[in-house]
Amino acid sequence: MEDIEKTKEKGQQAATSDPMNFEHDLNNHLQKIGNSVKNKMRGQGHWKLILDHCLFDESHTGKDASIFLWDDGSKGYKCFHDSCSDKKWKDAARVLGWPAEGWIESNEQEPEWEPTIKTWPVMAPEAFRGIAEKFVELATRNSEADPAAVLATFLVRFGVEAGDSAFVQVGDTIHPAREYVCIVGASATSRKGTSAAPVDKTFDDLNALNALFAQKKIQKSPGPLSSGEGIIFSVRDPIEKWEVDKKTKRGSWVVVDPGVTDKRLYVQDEEFASALQCTRREGNTLSTTLRGLWDRGEAAPLTKNNKISTTGAHVGIVTHITIPELKKLIDEVQLLNGFGNRFLWVVARRNKLVVFPEPMPEKELNILRRKISERIIAAWEPGAVSLDHAACNLWKDIYINLSKRNSSGLVGALLDRDAPHILRLSLIYALIDGLREIRIEHLNSALAFWHYVEDSVRYIFEGYETDKLINKIYDIIEKHHPHPVSATDIHNELGKHATKTEKEQALNSLVASGRIFCEEIQTTGRKRKIFSISALSAKSALSLPLSSSIPSDLFNASDNSNIFRGAVSEQAPITSDLFKKECDLREVII
């Protein structure tokens, strides 16, 4: 049930009110608008005055609407219909022509609405290092392209060119330099697509500098991402067909398609919206295929005819969409089943206004091209790339704290593949430096990039809960923060829109994820559960120090080494008297 707004919300000390005088004054106001008090009930610490009908809807009659008077002089209003669930005493006072004392003083204006505006993510400078930093500077110098989008595109393209010969091995799992990126524009004018042109211009002309690139040229596709079979065909294994000799009646497998030798594929898709639409179609294998290609470089759809498969494929994807499109077409199932967390989500917007963009200077670009080509050729050498001793120690700490990340729902699902992404990004940064080992600076760069991905996901998706019931319950609890609410409050506000079992499951999910806090309190009867917003619910973003050496106090509670970015506010103090009053009131009303 909606918490009853009280007149002393702003700290005003209300005097004890005479219920007889209050009822008399209330009836005078009610008569002016054709209403009256039909009955009154005494509860513990309050009087409940039942109205003839609701102040906001005359069809709400019977015992639907009531005005409450607490013994300390506080007042409240409640109508049990959903359409009036947001109406409080201050609203009732306006209808009655009765000043809602303590809520707004007679000489005080109603406070202005202050909306919460999200902060646009900022890419930390550690993400820009070495050749990548110089390239991004050159590409954005006289362009509207977003530096974060340019960097993301550069890293994916370099990873595809490098191939899967170099890899990081964790147990039996192999992580090559293979990534997917979805660049999400704030709007259609975000210039998200301008990040691709400088990368294409740089990498497409490498064969002019070195003949090896003409011999080992990757495949490129402009998309669209429409079906799993279409991608597999571009990196397919040899296709065999069982044929029977008409004379001998003997059968044998015959190669009817030699397949693809170099299975490096770079997909630069401008319309991720169409891919999301395709994944909704029954029988479409795009989601399953992309997951298999990201994990193992393998895919083999179970089709009866025209069987096709691939092994050892190395596919990198850069795709684009706007935030409005993404929210409109979002498919919760696909984003939760692992399809979404294979992508690095990168928000992008116009970097600056450039009326006449200029091409990158060829002289400077050719210097970068030579260095890039050298690093790619070095990356073709087969073998595992290991972390040096210092990086190993830092990675151990990073991994432990990644496992403690506290995010649920859609945000948590999209960030759930954090460790593999950070390792793969670290590998790409190391290969860009021409090294066969991952050092602390590469982990720092990967973490900086991952922080931007994390902030992007929160910017796009935070507040969008995949379970609508979870979202509704969280909103109810958040609405009354820092005051807690009881289970009865939640049950009554939701009404018949969900069963008790569904509500219990949703509450358990919120408590387990750490978004809300549950406590049992003693009332005059049996114990009651109350719920409040968890301190960690507001801030749960992972942050690790970006440094050139391992901090010895990485996990100490100092501000400089706190694993969580931002200050975590303390939970509101628990006032048992307030809870007791609220819980007693719920018993009377129900």
ZAKOLZA-826097 format. One record per residue (C-alpha): residue in one letter; chain; x, y, z. Coordinates in Angstrom, 2 decimals. Example, Ala and Ser with C-alpha at 12.3 -4.5 7.8 and 13.67 -1.06 7.14 Angstrom:
REM ZAKOLZA-826097
[a A [12.30 -4.50 7.80]]
[s A [13.67 -1.06 7.14]]
//
This chain:
REM ZAKOLZA-826097
[m A [0.00 0.00 0.00]]
[e A [1.16 3.55 -0.69]]
[d A [2.85 5.00 2.37]]
[i A [0.65 7.73 3.82]]
[e A [2.30 11.13 3.37]]
[k A [2.56 12.93 6.69]]
[t A [2.55 16.66 7.37]]
[k A [5.87 16.54 9.23]]
[e A [7.84 15.11 6.28]]
[k A [10.12 18.16 6.25]]
[g A [10.97 17.94 9.92]]
[q A [8.27 20.24 11.26]]
[q A [7.19 19.33 14.80]]
[a A [3.41 18.85 14.55]]
[a A [1.35 19.43 17.68]]
[t A [-1.01 16.80 19.03]]
[s A [-4.32 17.28 17.23]]
[d A [-7.83 17.06 18.72]]
[p A [-9.64 14.49 16.56]]
[m A [-13.05 16.07 17.25]]
[n A [-11.92 19.49 16.09]]
[f A [-10.16 17.96 13.11]]
[e A [-13.26 16.00 12.09]]
[h A [-15.43 19.10 12.43]]
[d A [-13.07 21.19 10.30]]
[l A [-12.71 18.37 7.79]]
[n A [-16.50 18.04 7.37]]
[n A [-16.79 21.76 6.74]]
[h A [-14.27 21.46 3.90]]
[l A [-15.85 18.26 2.57]]
[q A [-19.37 19.76 2.46]]
[k A [-18.15 22.50 0.16]]
[i A [-17.22 19.87 -2.43]]
[g A [-20.19 17.54 -1.86]]
[n A [-18.42 14.95 0.27]]
[s A [-18.53 13.84 3.92]]
[v A [-17.07 11.52 6.56]]
[k A [-19.21 8.35 6.63]]
[n A [-17.43 6.48 9.40]]
[k A [-14.33 6.57 11.56]]
[m A [-12.15 3.85 13.06]]
[r A [-9.59 3.92 15.81]]
[g A [-6.28 2.25 15.02]]
[q A [-3.12 2.04 17.03]]
[g A [-1.78 5.58 17.18]]
[h A [-4.17 7.02 14.58]]
[w A [-7.75 7.72 13.51]]
[k A [-9.05 6.56 10.12]]
[l A [-11.83 8.78 8.69]]
[i A [-13.66 6.95 5.89]]
[l A [-15.05 9.25 3.18]]
[d A [-18.27 8.95 1.23]]
[h A [-16.23 8.86 -1.96]]
[c A [-12.73 9.51 -3.25]]
[l A [-11.63 13.13 -3.56]]
[f A [-10.31 12.45 -7.05]]
[d A [-12.88 10.03 -8.51]]
[e A [-16.50 10.01 -7.30]]
[s A [-16.96 6.43 -8.54]]
[h A [-14.59 5.21 -5.82]]
[t A [-17.13 4.79 -3.02]]
[g A [-17.73 2.54 -0.02]]
[k A [-14.62 2.23 2.12]]
[d A [-12.22 2.98 -0.71]]
[a A [-10.97 6.40 0.39]]
[s A [-9.87 7.55 3.82]]
[i A [-8.10 10.40 5.57]]
[f A [-5.78 9.52 8.46]]
[l A [-4.96 11.54 11.56]]
[w A [-2.07 10.35 13.69]]
[d A [-1.88 11.13 17.39]]
[d A [1.11 13.41 16.75]]
[g A [-0.93 15.56 14.36]]
[s A [0.38 14.09 11.11]]
[k A [-2.16 13.62 8.34]]
[g A [-2.45 11.32 5.34]]
[y A [-4.74 10.29 2.51]]
[k A [-5.30 6.95 0.76]]
[c A [-7.57 5.61 -1.97]]
[f A [-7.17 1.90 -2.69]]
[h A [-7.79 2.18 -6.45]]
[d A [-4.72 1.94 -8.71]]
[s A [-5.64 5.15 -10.54]]
[c A [-5.33 7.07 -7.26]]
[s A [-2.30 5.26 -5.89]]
[d A [-0.10 8.35 -6.26]]
[k A [-2.44 10.68 -4.37]]
[k A [-1.20 11.85 -0.97]]
[w A [-2.31 14.26 1.74]]
[k A [-0.76 17.25 -0.05]]
[d A [-2.95 16.44 -3.08]]
[a A [-6.04 15.97 -0.91]]
[a A [-5.33 19.26 0.89]]
[r A [-5.38 21.13 -2.42]]
[v A [-8.79 19.64 -3.33]]
[l A [-10.17 20.49 0.11]]
[g A [-8.71 23.96 0.12]]
[w A [-6.88 22.94 3.26]]
[p A [-3.15 23.85 3.52]]
[a A [-1.03 20.71 3.85]]
[e A [0.82 22.05 6.85]]
[g A [4.39 20.92 7.17]]
[w A [4.59 19.81 3.55]]
[i A [4.56 23.34 2.15]]
[e A [4.70 26.33 4.42]]
[s A [2.24 29.13 3.69]]
[n A [5.01 31.41 2.49]]
[e A [6.98 28.69 0.71]]
[q A [6.73 27.74 -2.95]]
[e A [6.51 24.12 -3.99]]
[p A [10.00 22.84 -4.81]]
[e A [10.87 22.69 -8.50]]
[w A [11.26 19.35 -10.21]]
[e A [14.91 18.34 -10.48]]
[p A [15.36 15.53 -13.01]]
[t A [18.32 13.19 -12.79]]
[i A [20.47 13.52 -15.90]]
[k A [22.85 10.68 -16.68]]
[t A [26.50 11.54 -17.18]]
[w A [27.90 10.64 -20.57]]
[p A [30.69 8.04 -20.20]]
[v A [34.28 9.19 -20.56]]
[m A [37.03 6.95 -21.91]]
[a A [40.02 7.01 -19.56]]
[p A [43.30 8.08 -21.21]]
[e A [44.92 4.72 -20.35]]
[a A [42.77 3.12 -23.09]]
[f A [44.67 5.14 -25.69]]
[r A [48.23 3.88 -25.88]]
[g A [50.99 3.37 -28.42]]
[i A [50.03 3.13 -32.07]]
[a A [46.34 3.05 -31.20]]
[e A [46.59 6.42 -29.46]]
[k A [48.41 8.00 -32.40]]
[f A [45.92 6.56 -34.86]]
[v A [42.87 7.83 -32.96]]
[e A [44.38 11.30 -32.70]]
[l A [45.06 11.34 -36.44]]
[a A [41.62 9.98 -37.32]]
[t A [39.70 12.47 -35.17]]
[r A [41.88 15.54 -35.71]]
[n A [39.68 16.99 -38.47]]
[s A [36.67 14.75 -38.13]]
[e A [33.44 14.50 -36.13]]
[a A [34.15 10.85 -35.28]]
[d A [33.95 9.83 -31.63]]
[p A [37.42 8.79 -30.33]]
[a A [35.94 5.87 -28.35]]
[a A [34.20 4.54 -31.47]]
[v A [37.36 4.94 -33.55]]
[l A [39.43 3.11 -30.94]]
[a A [36.90 0.28 -30.67]]
[t A [36.83 -0.17 -34.45]]
[f A [40.62 -0.09 -34.64]]
[l A [41.02 -2.76 -31.94]]
[v A [38.55 -5.14 -33.60]]
[r A [40.06 -4.69 -37.07]]
[f A [43.60 -5.18 -35.74]]
[g A [42.46 -8.33 -33.94]]
[v A [41.00 -9.78 -37.13]]
[e A [44.17 -8.98 -39.09]]
[a A [46.29 -10.56 -36.34]]
[g A [44.30 -13.79 -36.59]]
[d A [44.09 -16.51 -33.97]]
[s A [47.71 -17.66 -34.08]]
[a A [48.49 -15.73 -30.89]]
[f A [46.25 -16.44 -27.94]]
[v A [45.90 -16.37 -24.17]]
[q A [45.17 -19.74 -22.60]]
[v A [43.19 -20.05 -19.36]]
[g A [42.92 -23.68 -18.37]]
[d A [41.61 -25.43 -21.46]]
[t A [40.03 -22.24 -22.83]]
[i A [41.71 -20.36 -25.65]]
[h A [41.20 -16.59 -25.98]]
[p A [42.44 -15.16 -29.30]]
[a A [42.40 -11.53 -30.42]]
[r A [38.74 -11.79 -31.43]]
[e A [36.06 -9.30 -30.40]]
[y A [32.62 -7.98 -31.34]]
[v A [31.71 -4.32 -30.82]]
[c A [28.34 -2.61 -31.00]]
[i A [28.68 1.16 -31.34]]
[v A [25.54 2.79 -29.97]]
[g A [24.89 6.34 -31.11]]
[a A [23.03 8.80 -28.92]]
[s A [20.98 9.75 -31.98]]
[a A [20.99 9.54 -35.76]]
[t A [23.40 12.51 -35.84]]
[s A [25.97 10.83 -33.57]]
[r A [28.31 10.18 -36.52]]
[k A [28.78 6.65 -35.25]]
[g A [29.54 5.46 -38.79]]
[t A [32.38 7.95 -39.31]]
[s A [34.57 5.82 -37.07]]
[a A [34.83 3.13 -39.76]]
[a A [36.21 5.19 -42.65]]
[p A [39.67 6.00 -41.21]]
[v A [40.14 2.39 -40.08]]
[d A [39.24 1.07 -43.54]]
[k A [41.55 3.56 -45.22]]
[t A [44.44 2.52 -43.00]]
[f A [44.11 -1.27 -43.11]]
[d A [42.82 -1.75 -46.66]]
[d A [46.00 -0.28 -48.13]]
[l A [48.50 -2.33 -46.14]]
[n A [49.14 -4.59 -49.14]]
[a A [50.73 -1.64 -50.89]]
[l A [53.43 -1.59 -48.22]]
[n A [54.03 -5.31 -47.89]]
[a A [53.35 -8.09 -50.38]]
[l A [52.47 -10.47 -47.53]]
[f A [49.19 -8.65 -47.06]]
[a A [48.24 -9.26 -50.67]]
[q A [48.79 -12.99 -50.11]]
[k A [47.09 -13.05 -46.70]]
[k A [44.19 -10.71 -47.28]]
[i A [41.28 -10.95 -44.87]]
[q A [37.69 -11.17 -46.00]]
[k A [35.48 -8.17 -45.45]]
[s A [31.71 -7.97 -45.37]]
[p A [29.50 -4.89 -45.11]]
[g A [26.73 -7.05 -43.65]]
[p A [23.93 -7.07 -42.88]]
[l A [23.98 -9.68 -40.14]]
[s A [20.95 -11.68 -41.15]]
[s A [21.54 -15.40 -40.66]]
[g A [24.03 -17.75 -39.08]]
[e A [24.33 -19.74 -42.29]]
[g A [25.36 -16.60 -44.20]]
[i A [28.28 -15.93 -41.88]]
[i A [29.31 -19.58 -41.79]]
[f A [29.37 -19.72 -45.59]]
[s A [31.98 -16.93 -45.65]]
[v A [34.32 -19.01 -43.46]]
[r A [33.08 -22.48 -44.36]]
[d A [34.91 -25.77 -44.13]]
[p A [35.13 -27.96 -47.26]]
[i A [31.71 -29.34 -48.16]]
[e A [31.45 -33.00 -49.02]]
[k A [28.62 -34.90 -50.65]]
[w A [27.92 -38.61 -50.55]]
[e A [27.82 -39.90 -54.12]]
[v A [27.13 -43.42 -55.36]]
[d A [28.79 -44.70 -58.53]]
[k A [26.04 -45.87 -60.87]]
[k A [28.16 -48.70 -62.26]]
[t A [29.82 -50.08 -59.14]]
[k A [27.00 -49.01 -56.75]]
[r A [29.68 -48.00 -54.32]]
[g A [29.45 -44.73 -52.45]]
[s A [32.08 -42.25 -51.31]]
[w A [32.40 -38.75 -50.01]]
[v A [33.25 -36.22 -52.72]]
[v A [34.39 -32.65 -52.08]]
[v A [31.93 -30.40 -53.89]]
[d A [33.17 -27.16 -52.33]]
[p A [36.80 -26.67 -51.22]]
[g A [35.71 -24.19 -48.56]]
[v A [37.70 -21.18 -47.38]]
[t A [41.39 -21.35 -46.52]]
[d A [41.87 -18.04 -44.69]]
[k A [39.00 -17.82 -42.24]]
[r A [39.61 -14.32 -40.98]]
[l A [36.44 -12.30 -41.54]]
[y A [35.80 -8.66 -40.65]]
[v A [32.12 -7.70 -40.63]]
[q A [31.38 -4.00 -40.65]]
[d A [27.62 -3.79 -40.30]]
[e A [25.93 -0.40 -40.23]]
[e A [22.51 -1.70 -39.16]]
[f A [22.46 -3.79 -35.99]]
[a A [18.73 -3.10 -35.83]]
[s A [18.15 -5.57 -38.68]]
[a A [20.21 -8.21 -36.86]]
[l A [18.07 -7.81 -33.74]]
[q A [14.95 -8.21 -35.86]]
[c A [16.38 -11.36 -37.46]]
[t A [17.11 -13.00 -34.10]]
[r A [13.40 -12.83 -33.31]]
[r A [12.44 -15.00 -36.25]]
[e A [11.69 -18.60 -35.50]]
[g A [14.49 -20.87 -36.67]]
[n A [17.01 -18.05 -37.18]]
[t A [20.49 -19.21 -36.14]]
[l A [22.28 -15.84 -36.03]]
[s A [22.48 -15.63 -32.25]]
[t A [23.68 -19.21 -31.78]]
[t A [26.22 -18.89 -34.59]]
[l A [27.75 -15.66 -33.30]]
[r A [28.09 -17.12 -29.82]]
[g A [29.90 -20.19 -31.14]]
[l A [32.20 -18.15 -33.38]]
[w A [33.16 -15.81 -30.52]]
[d A [33.86 -18.69 -28.14]]
[r A [35.60 -21.32 -30.25]]
[g A [35.55 -20.15 -33.84]]
[e A [33.16 -22.99 -34.61]]
[a A [29.57 -23.32 -35.81]]
[a A [27.56 -26.17 -37.31]]
[p A [23.78 -25.62 -37.55]]
[l A [21.73 -28.81 -37.37]]
[t A [20.06 -28.63 -40.76]]
[k A [18.71 -31.55 -42.76]]
[n A [19.75 -30.25 -46.16]]
[n A [22.70 -28.18 -47.32]]
[k A [24.76 -28.92 -44.24]]
[i A [27.45 -26.34 -43.63]]
[s A [29.96 -25.83 -40.84]]
[t A [33.12 -24.00 -39.90]]
[t A [36.07 -24.63 -37.60]]
[g A [39.00 -22.38 -36.85]]
[a A [37.10 -19.28 -37.95]]
[h A [38.25 -15.88 -36.74]]
[v A [35.38 -13.41 -37.10]]
[g A [35.40 -9.84 -35.78]]
[i A [32.33 -7.62 -35.90]]
[v A [31.74 -3.89 -35.66]]
[t A [28.08 -2.97 -35.87]]
[h A [26.06 0.19 -35.27]]
[i A [22.71 1.22 -33.83]]
[t A [21.17 4.23 -32.07]]
[i A [19.96 4.20 -28.47]]
[p A [16.29 4.80 -29.46]]
[e A [16.46 1.94 -32.00]]
[l A [18.09 -0.38 -29.51]]
[k A [15.49 0.25 -26.81]]
[k A [12.70 -0.20 -29.34]]
[l A [14.00 -3.47 -30.75]]
[i A [15.56 -4.92 -27.61]]
[d A [14.94 -8.64 -27.31]]
[e A [15.36 -9.62 -23.69]]
[v A [15.82 -13.31 -24.46]]
[q A [18.68 -12.72 -26.90]]
[l A [20.43 -10.21 -24.67]]
[l A [20.16 -12.50 -21.66]]
[n A [21.14 -15.78 -23.32]]
[g A [24.75 -14.74 -23.90]]
[f A [24.31 -13.13 -27.31]]
[g A [24.48 -9.64 -25.81]]
[n A [27.49 -10.17 -23.56]]
[r A [29.69 -11.31 -26.44]]
[f A [29.59 -7.68 -27.61]]
[l A [31.50 -4.74 -26.25]]
[w A [28.91 -1.95 -26.01]]
[v A [30.34 1.48 -26.82]]
[v A [28.26 4.66 -26.77]]
[a A [29.23 7.30 -29.32]]
[r A [28.27 10.85 -30.18]]
[r A [29.57 13.61 -32.38]]
[n A [33.00 14.61 -31.13]]
[k A [32.82 18.16 -32.46]]
[l A [31.24 20.13 -35.29]]
[v A [33.38 20.03 -38.43]]
[v A [31.75 21.65 -41.45]]
[f A [34.44 20.50 -43.89]]
[p A [36.17 17.34 -42.60]]
[e A [39.65 16.75 -43.96]]
[p A [41.29 13.44 -44.84]]
[m A [44.11 12.07 -42.71]]
[p A [47.49 13.36 -43.91]]
[e A [49.05 10.60 -46.06]]
[k A [52.58 11.20 -44.78]]
[e A [51.63 10.64 -41.15]]
[l A [49.26 7.85 -42.08]]
[n A [51.93 5.92 -43.98]]
[i A [54.25 6.03 -40.97]]
[l A [51.47 4.45 -38.90]]
[r A [50.68 1.93 -41.64]]
[r A [54.26 0.63 -41.62]]
[k A [54.25 0.17 -37.87]]
[i A [50.82 -1.49 -37.94]]
[s A [51.86 -3.90 -40.68]]
[e A [54.99 -4.88 -38.71]]
[r A [52.95 -5.59 -35.60]]
[i A [50.38 -7.65 -37.52]]
[i A [53.07 -9.80 -39.13]]
[a A [54.64 -10.38 -35.71]]
[a A [51.24 -11.42 -34.37]]
[w A [50.99 -14.18 -37.04]]
[e A [53.61 -16.19 -35.17]]
[p A [51.76 -19.13 -33.56]]
[g A [51.86 -19.65 -29.82]]
[a A [50.48 -18.67 -26.45]]
[v A [50.96 -15.16 -25.11]]
[s A [51.44 -15.21 -21.35]]
[l A [51.15 -12.59 -18.63]]
[d A [54.43 -11.52 -17.08]]
[h A [54.91 -11.90 -13.33]]
[a A [53.61 -8.44 -12.38]]
[a A [50.60 -8.75 -14.68]]
[c A [49.82 -12.19 -13.23]]
[n A [49.67 -10.79 -9.72]]
[l A [47.45 -7.92 -10.79]]
[w A [45.20 -10.21 -12.83]]
[k A [44.69 -12.44 -9.78]]
[d A [43.36 -9.45 -7.84]]
[i A [41.27 -8.29 -10.78]]
[y A [39.68 -11.70 -11.24]]
[i A [38.78 -12.06 -7.57]]
[n A [37.04 -8.71 -7.61]]
[l A [35.29 -9.33 -10.90]]
[s A [33.59 -12.26 -9.21]]
[k A [32.26 -9.90 -6.54]]
[r A [30.58 -7.58 -9.02]]
[n A [27.05 -6.79 -7.91]]
[s A [24.78 -6.29 -10.92]]
[s A [21.55 -8.03 -11.73]]
[g A [18.98 -8.00 -14.51]]
[l A [19.89 -6.83 -17.99]]
[v A [22.93 -4.79 -16.93]]
[g A [24.38 -7.74 -15.05]]
[a A [23.72 -10.11 -17.95]]
[l A [25.46 -7.83 -20.48]]
[l A [28.53 -7.40 -18.24]]
[d A [28.75 -11.04 -17.21]]
[r A [31.59 -11.93 -19.62]]
[d A [33.95 -9.34 -18.18]]
[a A [37.04 -11.49 -17.51]]
[p A [37.30 -12.99 -21.03]]
[h A [36.80 -9.57 -22.61]]
[i A [39.51 -7.97 -20.47]]
[l A [41.94 -10.78 -21.34]]
[r A [41.23 -10.52 -25.05]]
[l A [41.60 -6.75 -25.00]]
[s A [44.88 -7.10 -23.07]]
[l A [46.12 -9.49 -25.75]]
[i A [45.21 -7.07 -28.54]]
[y A [47.00 -4.20 -26.76]]
[a A [50.09 -6.39 -26.30]]
[l A [50.12 -7.41 -29.97]]
[i A [49.73 -3.77 -31.02]]
[d A [52.90 -3.10 -29.03]]
[g A [54.61 -5.94 -30.88]]
[l A [55.05 -7.99 -27.69]]
[r A [54.47 -11.67 -26.94]]
[e A [53.66 -11.09 -23.30]]
[i A [50.95 -9.13 -21.52]]
[r A [52.23 -6.51 -19.12]]
[i A [50.59 -4.31 -16.51]]
[e A [50.20 -1.45 -18.98]]
[h A [48.20 -3.72 -21.30]]
[l A [45.91 -4.80 -18.46]]
[n A [45.48 -1.15 -17.50]]
[s A [44.50 -0.24 -21.06]]
[a A [42.08 -3.16 -21.24]]
[l A [40.53 -2.18 -17.89]]
[a A [40.14 1.42 -19.02]]
[f A [38.36 0.26 -22.16]]
[w A [36.21 -2.16 -20.15]]
[h A [35.24 0.62 -17.73]]
[y A [33.92 2.55 -20.71]]
[v A [31.96 -0.50 -21.87]]
[e A [30.55 -0.90 -18.39]]
[d A [29.58 2.76 -18.20]]
[s A [28.04 2.52 -21.68]]
[v A [25.89 -0.45 -20.68]]
[r A [24.71 1.36 -17.58]]
[y A [24.02 4.53 -19.56]]
[i A [21.91 2.63 -22.10]]
[f A [20.25 -0.05 -20.03]]
[e A [20.26 0.94 -16.36]]
[g A [16.67 1.28 -15.24]]
[y A [15.47 -1.11 -17.92]]
[e A [14.68 -4.29 -15.99]]
[t A [14.07 -7.48 -17.92]]
[d A [11.60 -8.70 -15.34]]
[k A [8.84 -6.11 -15.32]]
[l A [7.56 -7.26 -11.93]]
[i A [11.05 -6.86 -10.42]]
[n A [11.17 -3.38 -11.88]]
[k A [7.76 -2.45 -10.44]]
[i A [8.66 -3.70 -6.97]]
[y A [11.99 -1.92 -7.03]]
[d A [10.25 1.31 -8.08]]
[i A [7.83 1.00 -5.15]]
[i A [10.68 0.57 -2.67]]
[e A [12.81 3.27 -4.29]]
[k A [9.90 5.71 -4.22]]
[h A [9.89 5.68 -0.42]]
[h A [13.66 5.71 0.05]]
[p A [15.18 6.31 2.63]]
[h A [12.11 4.98 4.47]]
[p A [11.47 1.26 4.21]]
[v A [8.23 -0.39 3.09]]
[s A [6.54 -3.52 4.33]]
[a A [5.58 -6.58 2.33]]
[t A [1.95 -5.58 2.75]]
[d A [2.68 -2.19 1.16]]
[i A [4.17 -3.90 -1.86]]
[h A [1.40 -6.48 -2.06]]
[n A [-1.34 -3.83 -1.96]]
[e A [0.30 -1.48 -4.45]]
[l A [0.75 -4.25 -6.99]]
[g A [-2.83 -5.43 -6.44]]
[k A [-3.91 -8.34 -8.56]]
[h A [-1.26 -7.82 -11.24]]
[a A [0.84 -10.67 -9.86]]
[t A [0.41 -13.72 -7.66]]
[k A [1.97 -13.95 -4.20]]
[t A [4.41 -16.55 -5.51]]
[e A [5.54 -14.23 -8.33]]
[k A [5.96 -11.39 -5.87]]
[e A [8.01 -13.58 -3.55]]
[q A [10.26 -14.66 -6.42]]
[a A [10.78 -11.06 -7.50]]
[l A [11.62 -9.95 -3.95]]
[n A [14.04 -12.84 -3.55]]
[s A [15.75 -11.86 -6.81]]
[l A [16.15 -8.25 -5.66]]
[v A [17.49 -9.29 -2.24]]
[a A [19.87 -11.87 -3.73]]
[s A [21.24 -9.33 -6.20]]
[g A [21.90 -6.86 -3.40]]
[r A [19.63 -4.17 -4.84]]
[i A [17.35 -4.15 -1.79]]
[f A [17.81 -4.98 1.88]]
[c A [15.37 -7.06 3.93]]
[e A [15.01 -6.94 7.70]]
[e A [12.57 -8.46 10.17]]
[i A [11.16 -6.15 12.83]]
[q A [9.05 -6.86 15.89]]
[t A [5.58 -5.31 15.91]]
[t A [2.85 -5.66 18.52]]
[g A [1.98 -8.98 16.86]]
[r A [4.21 -11.25 14.87]]
[k A [7.43 -10.19 13.17]]
[r A [7.14 -8.35 9.88]]
[k A [9.56 -8.03 6.95]]
[i A [10.48 -4.59 5.72]]
[f A [12.42 -3.67 2.60]]
[s A [14.68 -0.75 1.74]]
[i A [17.10 0.24 -0.99]]
[s A [20.54 -1.29 -0.56]]
[a A [23.51 1.05 -0.31]]
[l A [25.23 -0.92 -3.09]]
[s A [22.25 -0.53 -5.41]]
[a A [23.24 3.00 -6.34]]
[k A [26.88 2.23 -7.06]]
[s A [28.14 -1.14 -8.14]]
[a A [30.46 -0.26 -11.00]]
[l A [33.75 -2.07 -11.01]]
[s A [36.84 0.08 -10.78]]
[l A [40.42 -0.92 -10.53]]
[p A [43.45 1.35 -10.28]]
[l A [45.22 2.08 -13.52]]
[s A [48.87 2.20 -12.60]]
[s A [52.31 1.22 -13.76]]
[s A [52.94 -0.93 -10.71]]
[i A [50.96 -3.21 -8.44]]
[p A [49.57 -1.29 -5.47]]
[s A [50.27 -3.16 -2.26]]
[d A [47.09 -1.81 -0.68]]
[l A [44.80 -2.65 -3.60]]
[f A [42.08 -3.94 -1.31]]
[n A [42.46 -1.52 1.57]]
[a A [39.60 0.79 2.35]]
[s A [41.40 3.94 1.29]]
[d A [39.84 6.19 -1.33]]
[n A [42.70 5.63 -3.75]]
[s A [42.34 1.86 -3.86]]
[n A [38.61 1.32 -3.40]]
[i A [37.50 -1.37 -5.78]]
[f A [34.23 0.46 -6.37]]
[r A [34.20 3.76 -8.24]]
[g A [32.41 6.58 -6.51]]
[a A [31.37 6.96 -2.92]]
[v A [28.90 4.41 -1.60]]
[s A [26.38 6.19 0.54]]
[e A [25.52 4.73 3.90]]
[q A [22.14 3.13 4.28]]
[a A [19.48 5.24 5.98]]
[p A [19.24 4.60 9.72]]
[i A [16.50 2.22 10.80]]
[t A [13.88 3.70 13.08]]
[s A [11.93 0.93 14.74]]
[d A [9.19 3.31 15.97]]
[l A [8.48 4.40 12.42]]
[f A [8.33 0.79 11.25]]
[k A [6.05 -0.12 14.15]]
[k A [3.67 2.70 13.32]]
[e A [3.57 1.77 9.64]]
[c A [3.13 -1.95 10.27]]
[d A [0.36 -1.32 12.81]]
[l A [-1.39 0.91 10.33]]
[r A [-1.29 -1.78 7.63]]
[e A [-2.91 -4.25 10.02]]
[v A [-5.80 -1.84 10.68]]
[i A [-6.34 -1.06 7.00]]
[i A [-6.25 -4.70 5.91]]
//
